[in-house]
Each structure stands twice: as C-alpha cells, then as structure tokens.
Amino acid sequence: MNAVDPSLQPEFEPVSKPSIFEETVALLSLALAVLFVFFFTWIAESVSHDRTQKFDLDVRAAIHHYASPGMTKTMVAVSFLGGDGLVMSAIIALALLIRFRRRRAALWLVVTLAGALVLDLSLKFAFHRHRPTPFFGPLPRTYSFPSGHALFSFCFYGVLAGLLADRIRSRPARLAIWAGAAFLVMAIGLSRIYLGVHYPSDVVAGYLTAAIWVATMVFLDRLRIHRRMNNLGGRMKALPATPTDRP
C-alpha cells in the first residue's frame, strides 16, 4: 500500500486552467482597450481643434429643452451619486470587502479608483478645457475634459457590478446587476450634461477613459493568472518523485 509523506507534498493553492471563455475575455479586453484608445484620441484631437463645438452645443440645447424643477432635483440627486455619494459608497464597499476578507476584490477596487484618479487629474491638466456656463448650480473649479463623474462612475459601479455578479449564480440576477449599473452610469453622465457643467464630449471621453482603464486591468489580471498557472506547472514538474513504502 502506498503512503505519501505529508512533508513532501507541495504547499500550493490549486489553480484551475483558464477556460476558453476566460482566455477569450482576456484577448477581447486587450482588443477593446486598443479600440477605445483610438476613439479617445480622435475625440481628444477634435476637442483640441474645436471640431466638437456644434455637437456639444446641439446636444446641450436638446437636453436642456426638457428642463423642469422636478427634473432638476432628480438630476442633482443622480449627479451626487457620481460625486460625494460615490466616495461614500466606495468607502463602505471597501470596508465591507475587508470585513468579509475579500482581499483580492478590495485590491481591485482600490487600484481601479486610484488609477481613475490619476487619469482624471492628468487629462484635465493636459487639456485645460474650460467648463461651459452651467444651467443649474455653481461652476466647478476643475477643468472640463474629461468628465470625472463619468470616469469614476464607470470604474466604480462597473467594477462593483462585476464583483457582485461573479458571486451570484442566477443569470437573471446577474443581468439585473449589470443593467442597473449601466443605467446608473449613463444617468450620471446625462445629469452632468443636463446641469450644464460638462460638454457631451467630456462625458463621452470620461466613459472611454474608464473603459480603457478597466479593460486593461482585466487583461493584466488574466495575464497574471496565466503566468501563475505556468509557474505552478513548472514547479510541480521540478518536484522529486513521491516516495512509497513497499510491503
């Protein structure tokens, strides 16, 4: 009967081989990141040469046409969810993830928001685009391009939806989570245009910047898992043969 010496067994966490779907997600994430870079570059160049002026003014006017006191209150509340409300939600989400020992998810959230902050500040100072005259509320002190609300809401609510959907088996529930996150992100961007504190091209650029960052993170995470699996395979092959006790 064979007996295995426990001291010689490898102390590795089991790592499953990435499925075809997971490998496809990694390649698709890289392709989307490259595609979004081209779109962002095109919009940024258009903004720099004032080629988006007609588009921005027409969309602003069309949205402002539906203004009303009730709609304004709603849009102010929605905009809050992309600003101070988002900060509070992020702190609560991070605290809960740490409380329930979801360290990897907490790290994902921290890295995502930290990267979004760096991108937002860097791009704003790089383009120095001044804000439009607001329809409602005071004029924000920061530059206009890209929209920080659009950027941060896409990163935070999108990543949060992914973390939640990954732990739910019900397909309708996962679809509901993704649909809710998408609706909220779009509503926050729309609220910034409605209030008049951003041009529409600012909001689109914010979404593209966030999409580039999130897609890049997904690709790097899949690449990390792939390398970890390869390293594990190499270390397993290098282990000596398991000794056996013969009767």
C-alpha atoms as one frame of an Amber mdcrd trajectory, in Angstrom:
protein
   0.000   0.000   0.000   1.385   3.459  -0.971   1.911   6.078   1.715   2.706
   9.668   0.913   4.943  11.704   3.192   2.938  14.875   4.008   6.150  16.858
   4.436   6.986  16.326   0.769   3.602  17.399  -0.610   3.588  20.791  -2.380
   2.030  23.666  -0.456   0.289  25.280  -3.382  -3.200  26.603  -3.741  -4.993
  24.771  -6.526  -5.143  26.864  -9.680  -7.534  25.720 -12.369  -6.572  26.046
 -16.001  -8.210  29.068 -17.651 -11.161  28.070 -19.797 -11.565  29.039 -23.440
 -14.103  31.644 -22.318 -11.643  33.212 -19.866  -8.883  33.305 -22.489 -11.318
  34.902 -24.933 -12.228  37.524 -22.332  -8.538  38.392 -21.916  -7.972  38.836
 -25.655 -11.236  40.726 -26.064 -10.282  43.075 -23.203  -6.974  43.879 -24.895
  -8.683  44.469 -28.247 -11.280  46.748 -26.672  -8.617  48.726 -24.811  -6.781
  49.386 -28.091 -10.027  50.288 -29.864 -11.062  52.702 -27.106  -7.637  54.358
 -27.259  -8.245  55.156 -30.939 -11.713  56.563 -30.155 -10.390  58.663 -27.287
  -7.535  60.001 -29.411  -9.981  61.012 -32.120 -12.262  62.824 -29.658  -9.336
  64.493 -27.898  -7.957  65.773 -31.189 -11.404  67.010 -32.206 -11.797  68.836
 -28.904  -8.346  70.407 -29.260  -9.319  71.818 -32.665 -12.860  72.859 -31.618
 -14.462  70.393 -34.036 -16.947  69.175 -31.405 -18.457  72.605 -30.778 -21.586
  72.114 -32.902 -22.192  68.637 -31.496 -21.723  69.835 -27.919 -23.994  72.852
 -28.262 -26.735  70.950 -30.104 -26.850  68.151 -27.531 -26.759  70.607 -24.614
 -29.666  72.545 -26.092 -31.677  69.401 -26.842 -31.309  68.084 -23.278 -31.945
  71.486 -21.688 -35.202  71.664 -23.631 -36.672  69.115 -21.184 -35.662  71.063
 -18.072 -38.153  71.397 -15.236 -37.928  71.936 -11.452 -38.679  68.275 -10.774
 -36.193  67.053 -13.353 -33.535  69.375 -11.971 -33.939  67.944  -8.459 -33.678
  64.425  -9.875 -30.554  65.230 -11.864 -28.897  66.871  -8.879 -29.520  63.681
  -6.872 -28.210  61.475  -9.681 -25.126  63.658 -10.072 -24.492  63.285  -6.324
 -24.173  59.515  -6.870 -21.237  60.198  -9.182 -19.508  62.595  -6.793 -19.667
  62.703  -2.987 -22.151  59.833  -2.953 -19.711  57.704  -4.922 -16.924  58.452
  -2.461 -19.092  57.385   0.468 -20.243  54.259  -1.364 -16.642  53.340  -2.192
 -15.581  53.664   1.440 -18.489  51.491   2.592 -17.855  48.893  -0.122 -14.151
  48.737   0.721 -14.878  48.364   4.438 -17.310  45.502   3.763 -14.864  43.730
   1.462 -12.136  43.916   4.085 -14.581  42.862   6.813 -15.510  39.711   4.902
 -11.877  39.090   3.895 -12.367  39.679   0.184  -8.828  40.998  -0.126  -8.494
  40.484  -3.862 -11.786  42.262  -4.534 -10.752  45.102  -2.207  -7.445  45.426
  -4.037  -9.268  45.518  -7.374 -11.450  48.356  -6.118  -8.549  50.362  -4.703
  -6.379  50.005  -7.812  -9.304  50.843 -10.107 -10.208  54.052  -8.277  -6.581
  55.083  -7.775  -5.916  54.683 -11.485  -9.094  56.603 -12.308  -7.953  59.464
 -10.080  -4.541  59.645 -11.756  -6.106  59.574 -15.221  -8.696  62.215 -14.344
  -6.180  64.680 -12.926  -3.598  64.066 -15.647  -6.014  64.513 -18.538  -7.704
  67.553 -17.044  -4.393  69.361 -16.637  -3.176  68.162 -20.028  -6.140  69.580
 -21.978  -7.060  72.599 -19.804 -10.551  72.738 -21.280 -12.690  75.331 -19.562
 -16.166  74.488 -18.317 -19.302  75.580 -20.156 -21.646  78.023 -18.466 -23.805
  75.882 -16.110 -27.572  75.760 -16.496 -28.046  74.934 -12.810 -25.778  75.211
  -9.805 -22.312  76.723  -9.354 -19.419  76.352 -11.787 -16.995  73.606 -10.673
 -13.404  74.730 -10.159 -11.743  71.895 -12.061 -11.252  71.638 -15.808 -13.905
  70.099 -18.024 -12.226  67.382 -20.131 -12.846  64.543 -19.395 -15.831  64.259
 -17.074 -14.664  62.948 -13.710 -18.192  61.878 -12.792 -18.435  59.753 -15.954
 -14.964  58.305 -15.414 -15.362  57.416 -11.753 -18.937  56.139 -12.017 -17.970
  53.801 -14.874 -14.991  52.467 -12.913 -16.660  52.138  -9.520 -20.154  50.928
 -10.377 -18.859  48.794 -13.242 -16.243  47.015 -11.114 -18.685  46.701  -8.206
 -21.240  45.092 -10.525 -18.594  42.677 -11.754 -17.597  41.681  -8.217 -21.225
  41.115  -7.221 -22.237  39.279 -10.406 -19.214  36.985 -10.080 -20.638  35.606
  -6.819 -24.216  35.105  -7.975 -25.298  32.000  -9.870 -28.670  33.235 -11.074
 -28.368  34.556 -14.629 -31.385  36.902 -14.330 -29.893  38.357 -11.150 -26.535
  38.920 -12.852 -28.227  40.592 -15.800 -30.199  42.794 -13.415 -26.998  43.868
 -11.645 -25.248  44.736 -14.907 -28.318  46.528 -16.267 -28.692  48.549 -13.072
 -25.031  49.554 -13.098 -25.160  50.530 -16.782 -28.308  52.592 -16.255 -26.804
  54.395 -13.262 -23.562  55.185 -15.092 -25.425  56.545 -18.119 -27.769  58.574
 -15.896 -24.833  60.170 -14.082 -23.252  61.229 -17.366 -26.584  62.598 -18.587
 -27.025  64.557 -15.357 -23.747  66.384 -15.919 -24.892  67.489 -19.367 -28.348
  68.443 -18.062 -26.887  70.577 -15.291 -24.638  72.215 -17.879 -21.350  71.607
 -16.037 -19.925  69.440 -18.843 -19.959  69.276 -22.604 -21.289  65.990 -24.066
 -17.821  65.263 -25.495 -16.431  65.494 -21.936 -18.805  62.753 -20.803 -18.023
  60.516 -23.780 -14.304  60.986 -23.145 -14.808  60.075 -19.478 -16.518  56.835
 -20.442 -13.788  55.979 -22.960 -11.031  56.681 -20.442 -12.714  54.435 -17.881
 -13.280  51.698 -20.474  -9.600  51.774 -21.437  -8.511  51.519 -17.808 -10.939
  48.742 -16.828 -10.258  46.703 -19.984  -6.520  46.992 -19.359  -6.960  45.832
 -15.779  -8.998  42.808 -16.884  -6.306  41.852 -19.402  -3.475  42.249 -16.862
  -5.403  40.187 -14.309  -5.912  37.351 -16.814  -2.242  37.574 -17.769  -1.267
  37.307 -14.099  -3.408  34.193 -13.668  -1.915  32.642 -16.817   1.645  33.271
 -15.638   0.846  31.960 -12.169  -0.505  28.756 -13.683   2.597  28.338 -15.852
   4.907  28.908 -12.880   2.920  26.399 -10.825   3.199  23.840 -13.599   6.960
  24.329 -13.784   7.393  23.973 -10.025   5.242  20.839  -9.961   7.428  19.233
 -12.642  10.558  20.093 -10.661   9.344  18.254  -7.542  11.071  14.924  -6.771
   9.137  11.712  -7.211   6.918  10.811  -4.238   8.484   8.072  -2.138   6.455
   4.925  -1.480   6.513   2.253   1.183   6.539  -1.248  -0.179   5.253  -4.190
   1.915
